Amino acid sequence: MFKILVSCLLILTNYTFTFCEEIPKYRRLGKINKDEINVRTDSTLNASILGYLKKGEYVLIIDEKYEWYKVILPPRFYAYVYHRYIKKVSDNQLMVIANNLNLRSQPSLKSPIIGKVNRGELLNIIDEGDEWIKVKAFPNLVGWVYKSFVDIIREADKDHTTFEESNLPAITN
């Protein structure tokens, strides 16, 4: 029988974020070691910049490719969804009505996809346009960071380690 490992991660820096999700064996917790680090849409220097990470911020590393880490973006990063694939359920919340809805970095079909959400998921509205809605989509947004700017804080245990608030490092800036 397939067993899913679930972890809840709580990190306190300039903001607080909490999320629960599967933690495969290869995942790691990293800390950004330099200020104003580019987060890119892909693992190349030519890829579009999604934003910047600050020195001391923590990221959950979910993959690696060449000299890059794929990370879950902090909650301060936003995405855009196309209005035809959502249903507004309140003034500040919407429900996804499409399967595997793309989350995009800009309000355009040509914009890079930086995450996906499933039918029935709820997203918080940040801003609304005619065709596109800006949403808070943490922890579904991902980006790429050059490895040398990330210090590995904790590796996943070979068997079943989860990251928990009680074993996170103290924040010292």
Secondary structure, DSSP 8 states (H G I E B T S, - for coil): -----EEEEEEESSSEEEEEEE--TT-EEEEE-SSSEEEESSSSTTS-EEEEE-TT-EEEEEEEETTEEEEE--TT-EEEEEGGGEEEEETTEEEE-STTEEEESSSSTTS-EEEEE-TT-EEEEEEE-SSEEEEE-TTSBEEEEEGGGEEEEEE--SS-----GGGS-----
